[in-house]
Amino acid sequence: MPGCAPALTVIGCNEAMTARSKGAQWTEALGLLEAMPQQLLEPDTVSYNIAMTACARARQLSSALGLLGQIPEPDVISFNVAMNACEKLGRWESALHLLAKIL
């Protein structure tokens, strides 16, 4: 898997996604997330949160919210990342809807 070598572990892929997120390479971060199952690696909540953060930084709200819906067990950080993505685009109604889901 390009970008996750040499250590093909969930943690290694998460680190590679974080680097791409910080480098404004959100599509590459998503590509790594999508490629993990092909390497018999199951993305964890942290993996999804990192990919959502990459989308939020790139102002890709629909992608970030789509990832939130894919997380088997989203945590408070997952919702916080999604609400931050909403805030960046002035979508406060969407942020309030997400907040209501966790209360």
Secondary structure, 3 states (H helix, E strand, C coil): CCCCCCCCCHHHHHHHHHHHHHCCCHHHHHHHHHHHHHHCCCCCHHHHHHHHHHHHHCCCHHHHHHHHHHCCCCCHHHHHHHHHHHHHCCCHHHHHHHHHHHC
